[in-house]
Amino acid sequence: MAGLETSSPLPTDIVVHQQSKVLELAFNDGARFRIPFELMRVCSPSAEVQGHGPGQEVLQTGKREVQIVAVQQVGHYALQPLFSDGHESGLFTWAYLYQLGRDQVQLMQDYEARLAAAGLDRDAPMPGKGAAAGHEGHGCGSH
């Protein structure tokens, strides 16, 4: 299972910044990231966002202003945030959070390219369930 490898960096500090809408993480290898809530929400590792297999990703829109209203640690390996839009099924392992932080510029560029290809923008309301499935077969959670 991703995030359980003993060689994965572990967080030493986690701060939720509501005003700037970022999750700040410091890791034991010295890395420090500020991950936007929007990126976390559109790249949630949940089946609701990633689907159940390649090509089943659901393109998320209207998440620029999303907040994290609560966060729960799951064991010693993950966080489970509750987003202001009600989404709470994503388990963000330490390894996945590290990847989001490290690759956030590229992930955001990829997200915006998928939006453009679908004729959508970041602030468009979410269409009906399943109507905006990803077309390239690679969501944020693909490894």
C-alpha positions in Angstrom: 0.0 0.0 0.0 1.4 3.4 -0.9 2.6 5.5 2.0 3.5 2.6 4.2 7.0 2.1 2.9 9.5 2.6 5.7 11.7 4.7 3.4 9.0 7.3 2.7 9.6 10.6 4.4 7.3 11.2 7.4 5.7 14.5 8.4 7.1 16.4 11.3 4.7 19.3 11.2 1.2 19.8 9.7 -0.6 23.1 9.7 -4.0 23.9 8.0 -4.0 27.6 6.9 -7.6 28.5 6.4 -7.1 32.1 5.1 -4.5 31.2 2.5 -6.2 27.8 1.8 -3.0 25.7 2.0 -1.9 22.7 4.0 1.6 23.2 5.1 3.7 20.1 5.8 7.3 19.7 6.9 8.9 16.2 6.5 11.8 14.5 8.3 14.0 14.7 5.2 13.9 18.5 5.3 11.3 19.0 2.6 8.6 21.6 3.3 5.5 22.1 1.1 2.4 24.4 1.0 -0.3 22.4 -0.9 -3.3 24.4 -2.0 -6.6 22.9 -0.8 -7.9 23.2 -4.4 -5.1 20.9 -5.6 -5.8 18.4 -2.8 -9.5 18.4 -3.7 -9.1 18.0 -7.4 -6.4 15.3 -6.9 -8.1 13.5 -4.1 -7.1 9.8 -4.1 -10.7 8.8 -3.6 -12.6 6.6 -6.0 -15.1 9.4 -6.4 -12.3 11.5 -8.1 -9.9 8.8 -9.4 -12.5 6.3 -10.5 -12.0 2.6 -10.2 -9.4 2.2 -13.0 -7.6 4.0 -15.8 -9.8 6.3 -17.8 -12.5 6.6 -15.1 -11.2 9.8 -13.5 -13.8 12.4 -12.9 -12.6 15.9 -13.8 -13.3 18.2 -10.8 -14.4 21.9 -11.3 -15.5 24.7 -9.1 -13.0 23.8 -6.3 -10.9 27.0 -6.2 -12.6 28.3 -3.0 -12.9 24.9 -1.3 -11.8 24.8 2.4 -10.7 22.1 4.7 -13.2 22.2 7.5 -11.7 19.3 9.5 -8.8 16.9 9.2 -8.4 13.5 10.9 -5.2 11.5 11.1 -5.7 7.9 10.0 -3.3 5.6 11.9 0.3 6.5 11.4 0.1 6.7 7.6 -2.5 9.2 6.3 -4.8 12.2 6.7 -8.5 12.3 5.9 -9.6 15.9 5.3 -13.3 17.0 5.2 -13.7 19.6 2.5 -16.3 22.3 2.6 -18.1 20.8 -0.4 -18.7 17.6 1.7 -16.0 15.5 0.1 -14.3 13.3 2.8 -13.6 10.0 1.3 -9.9 10.6 0.2 -7.2 9.1 2.4 -4.0 11.2 1.7 -1.0 9.0 2.7 2.2 10.7 3.7 3.8 9.5 0.4 0.9 10.9 -1.6 1.0 14.3 0.2 4.8 14.4 -0.4 4.1 13.7 -4.1 1.4 16.4 -4.2 3.8 18.9 -2.6 6.8 18.0 -4.7 4.9 17.9 -8.0 2.2 20.6 -7.4 3.3 22.9 -10.3 3.2 20.1 -12.8 0.0 18.6 -11.4 -1.8 22.0 -11.6 -0.6 22.5 -15.2 -1.9 19.1 -16.1 -5.2 19.8 -14.3 -5.6 23.1 -16.2 -4.8 21.4 -19.5 -7.4 18.7 -18.9 -9.9 21.5 -18.1 -9.1 23.3 -21.3 -9.4 20.1 -23.3 -12.9 19.6 -21.8 -13.8 23.2 -22.6 -14.1 24.0 -18.9 -12.4 26.3 -16.4 -11.5 26.0 -12.8 -14.6 27.9 -11.6 -17.2 26.0 -13.6 -19.8 24.3 -11.5 -19.5 20.5 -11.3 -21.6 19.0 -14.0 -23.9 16.0 -13.3 -22.2 13.0 -11.7 -19.9 11.3 -14.2 -20.5 13.9 -17.0 -16.9 15.2 -16.8 -14.9 12.0 -16.8 -11.2 12.5 -17.6 -10.3 11.7 -21.1 -6.5 11.2 -20.9 -6.6 8.3 -18.5 -4.2 9.9 -16.0 -5.5 11.6 -12.9 -3.5 13.3 -10.3 -3.2 10.0 -8.4 -1.6 8.0 -11.2 1.8 6.9 -10.2 
